[in-house]
Amino acid sequence: MKKCLIVGGGLAGLSSAVSLAKQNINVHLIEASPKFGGRAYSFVDEKSGNEIDNGQHLLLGCYYETIKFIKLIGTENLFRFQKQLEINFVTRDKIKHQLKPTELPYPLGLLLGLLNYDALSIADKIKIIFLIVQLPFTQSEKYLNISVEDWLIEQSQSRNCIKSFWEIIAVGALNSKLKDASAKMFIDILKVIFLNGSDASAMIIPKVGLSKAFVDPAVNFLKVRKNELSLSEKLLEISVTQNKAVVVETDKGSINDFDTVILAIPSYAFSRINEKNFIIENDRTDLSTSSILTLHLWLKENKLKKPFYAFIDSRLHWVFNHGEYITTVTSSADELIEKSQEELFSIISTELFTYLGINPENISRYKIIKEKRATFIPNKENLLKRPSANTKLENVFLAGDWTNTGLPATIEGAIKSGNTAAKEVQKYISSL
Ligand SMILES: Cc1cc2nc3c(=O)[nH]c(=O)nc-3n(C[C@H](O)[C@H](O)[C@H](O)COP(=O)(O)OP(=O)(O)OC[C@H]3O[C@@H](n4cnc5c(N)ncnc54)[C@H](O)[C@@H]3O)c2cc1C
């Protein structure tokens, strides 16, 4: 039986492992940290007993590879699928504006839903609708050099259109400021979200922690098929003979019983094992990143009615309502991330009071999670660096949300990259 060594147990590594195991290719998965899941995991908060995420993850109906993955590992029922897009926006003066397509067939329902979205003037709604209608004819490649902000301005989108609509979508999907991300990436995802029927833009929210929804069941899928999994084992070096990886040195020993290797590690970890540029050029792994700030807050009394809210023109972008506790998300949070716990609590609790009327005295406890290198920034420089699954070594393949998936750094990107690497492994093995 052919064997693939997979390095990195995030969603890219796990999805490649599951995909290969399903094809009866033996997998040996090693992960440097003491847990699987990488940047998407959950853990039990000891004081409350609640299982909380390292950061709230929001999925979309257009996460096609992710949906296949959760069906395969048997966790589809652990996700709440919106029937169609529904977002409750809130403004500084506590006014709520709902964006929800009408029952009419797609795309009429979406366009009418936009017309009903009362955070915008009629003129602004028409500008947004016009931009969406133009999407099938918009060639994203032309806009690689332009920022999302400049593109939206060029498309006659007013400041209010940008603040009350586009910014929420762009900052959430790209985890970058509008002035930093390339319009190419934004146009590409807008096409996927808005041109694939009403399901594509509907939100999907895990009902349980990320480890229960993705990680543990994937690990179990691999274990029952007798694959080898190792935690706290770090790849240090790869020895090459005749353009092939033959030995992988880890901090636990040497591994040489494999035919192929998938490196599913983040770009910044990659450069450490690639000093002589023998796997890919090192400058392709040097991608700038952006942070995400998460606060979990336990309330004495929770009066929030909706499962989540999007904040218009705030440093806080989303609030998710988990009943016993709420979770706030600030994407592209580099300006906040170095602040102290007290400062951050003060900033976030002020926003919660201003937008949702949550009195700071109603907050019994909070927990802050800073993910400093949450995702790469999809600017022109980074987009041009993203490597494909193939490397200079014929039996070594890459996976990870930073590789060239055509998507931003997301769960869908990570899973798609894992599946792509698995297909390359199968192709290589069948050529032997
Ligand atoms: C706070 C936060 C919120 C997010 N929100 C969303 C969201 O709402 N929607 C969405 O779609 N995406 C979201 N994302 C992005 C998503 O989590 C990532 O894109 C995805 O998890 C990346 O998976 P990966 O496998 O590519 O990388 P990683 O998860 O980083 O996995 C790589 C693994 O490799 C291991 N590793 C590194 N070096 C070595 C080595 N030398 N040897 C062995 N192992 C090694 C690491 O320990 C890690 O476990 C969010 C990310 C964060 C951090």
Ligand as a Chemical Component Dictionary entry (heavy atoms), coordinates in Angstrom:
data_LIG
# 
_chem_comp.id                   LIG 
_chem_comp.type                 NON-POLYMER 
_chem_comp.pdbx_formal_charge   0 
_chem_comp.three_letter_code    LIG 
# 
loop_
_chem_comp_atom.comp_id 
_chem_comp_atom.atom_id 
_chem_comp_atom.alt_atom_id 
_chem_comp_atom.type_symbol 
_chem_comp_atom.charge 
_chem_comp_atom.model_Cartn_x 
_chem_comp_atom.model_Cartn_y 
_chem_comp_atom.model_Cartn_z 
_chem_comp_atom.pdbx_ordinal 
LIG C1  C1  C 0 -9.400  33.815 14.488 1  
LIG C2  C2  C 0 -9.638  33.271 13.112 2  
LIG C3  C3  C 0 -10.891 33.417 12.538 3  
LIG C4  C4  C 0 -11.129 32.917 11.255 4  
LIG N1  N1  N 0 -12.370 33.035 10.728 5  
LIG C5  C5  C 0 -12.665 32.407 9.565  6  
LIG C6  C6  C 0 -13.989 32.389 9.084  7  
LIG O1  O1  O 0 -14.900 32.976 9.670  8  
LIG N2  N2  N 0 -14.245 31.699 7.933  9  
LIG C7  C7  C 0 -13.263 31.035 7.259  10 
LIG O2  O2  O 0 -13.570 30.394 6.249  11 
LIG N3  N3  N 0 -11.975 31.061 7.686  12 
LIG C8  C8  C 0 -11.653 31.719 8.822  13 
LIG N4  N4  N 0 -10.364 31.723 9.289  14 
LIG C9  C9  C 0 -9.287  31.125 8.457  15 
LIG C10 C10 C 0 -9.155  29.610 8.668  16 
LIG O3  O3  O 0 -9.143  29.273 10.019 17 
LIG C11 C11 C 0 -7.820  29.187 8.040  18 
LIG O4  O4  O 0 -7.790  29.609 6.703  19 
LIG C12 C12 C 0 -7.590  27.677 8.071  20 
LIG O5  O5  O 0 -7.877  27.148 9.342  21 
LIG C13 C13 C 0 -6.128  27.406 7.684  22 
LIG O6  O6  O 0 -5.876  26.023 7.692  23 
LIG P1  P1  P 0 -4.457  25.461 7.201  24 
LIG O7  O7  O 0 -4.499  23.999 7.396  25 
LIG O8  O8  O 0 -4.150  26.013 5.873  26 
LIG O9  O9  O 0 -3.363  26.107 8.172  27 
LIG P2  P2  P 0 -3.175  25.917 9.746  28 
LIG O10 O10 O 0 -4.489  25.827 10.406 29 
LIG O11 O11 O 0 -2.267  27.011 10.195 30 
LIG O12 O12 O 0 -2.456  24.494 9.903  31 
LIG C14 C14 C 0 -1.090  24.314 9.745  32 
LIG C15 C15 C 0 -0.594  23.343 10.800 33 
LIG O13 O13 O 0 0.788   23.039 10.549 34 
LIG C16 C16 C 0 1.430   22.891 11.795 35 
LIG N5  N5  N 0 2.884   23.043 11.602 36 
LIG C17 C17 C 0 3.587   24.188 11.379 37 
LIG N6  N6  N 0 4.891   23.921 11.250 38 
LIG C18 C18 C 0 5.033   22.577 11.401 39 
LIG C19 C19 C 0 6.154   21.692 11.366 40 
LIG N7  N7  N 0 7.410   22.149 11.153 41 
LIG N8  N8  N 0 5.943   20.368 11.586 42 
LIG C20 C20 C 0 4.676   19.879 11.789 43 
LIG N9  N9  N 0 3.587   20.686 11.833 44 
LIG C21 C21 C 0 3.751   22.015 11.624 45 
LIG C22 C22 C 0 0.796   23.986 12.652 46 
LIG O14 O14 O 0 0.987   23.732 14.030 47 
LIG C23 C23 C 0 -0.664  23.913 12.206 48 
LIG O15 O15 O 0 -1.432  23.046 13.026 49 
LIG C24 C24 C 0 -10.077 32.266 10.533 50 
LIG C25 C25 C 0 -8.810  32.142 11.119 51 
LIG C26 C26 C 0 -8.591  32.628 12.374 52 
LIG C27 C27 C 0 -7.221  32.474 12.992 53 
# 
loop_
_chem_comp_bond.comp_id 
_chem_comp_bond.atom_id_1 
_chem_comp_bond.atom_id_2 
_chem_comp_bond.value_order 
_chem_comp_bond.pdbx_ordinal 
LIG C1  C2  SING 1  
LIG C2  C3  SING 2  
LIG C2  C26 DOUB 3  
LIG C3  C4  DOUB 4  
LIG C4  N1  SING 5  
LIG C4  C24 SING 6  
LIG N1  C5  DOUB 7  
LIG C5  C6  SING 8  
LIG C5  C8  SING 9  
LIG C6  O1  DOUB 10 
LIG C6  N2  SING 11 
LIG N2  C7  SING 12 
LIG C7  O2  DOUB 13 
LIG C7  N3  SING 14 
LIG N3  C8  DOUB 15 
LIG C8  N4  SING 16 
LIG N4  C9  SING 17 
LIG N4  C24 SING 18 
LIG C9  C10 SING 19 
LIG C10 O3  SING 20 
LIG C10 C11 SING 21 
LIG C11 O4  SING 22 
LIG C11 C12 SING 23 
LIG C12 O5  SING 24 
LIG C12 C13 SING 25 
LIG C13 O6  SING 26 
LIG O6  P1  SING 27 
LIG P1  O7  DOUB 28 
LIG P1  O8  SING 29 
LIG P1  O9  SING 30 
LIG O9  P2  SING 31 
LIG P2  O10 DOUB 32 
LIG P2  O11 SING 33 
LIG P2  O12 SING 34 
LIG O12 C14 SING 35 
LIG C14 C15 SING 36 
LIG C15 O13 SING 37 
LIG C15 C23 SING 38 
LIG O13 C16 SING 39 
LIG C16 N5  SING 40 
LIG C16 C22 SING 41 
LIG N5  C17 SING 42 
LIG N5  C21 SING 43 
LIG C17 N6  DOUB 44 
LIG N6  C18 SING 45 
LIG C18 C19 SING 46 
LIG C18 C21 DOUB 47 
LIG C19 N7  SING 48 
LIG C19 N8  DOUB 49 
LIG N8  C20 SING 50 
LIG C20 N9  DOUB 51 
LIG N9  C21 SING 52 
LIG C22 O14 SING 53 
LIG C22 C23 SING 54 
LIG C23 O15 SING 55 
LIG C24 C25 DOUB 56 
LIG C25 C26 SING 57 
LIG C26 C27 SING 58 
# 
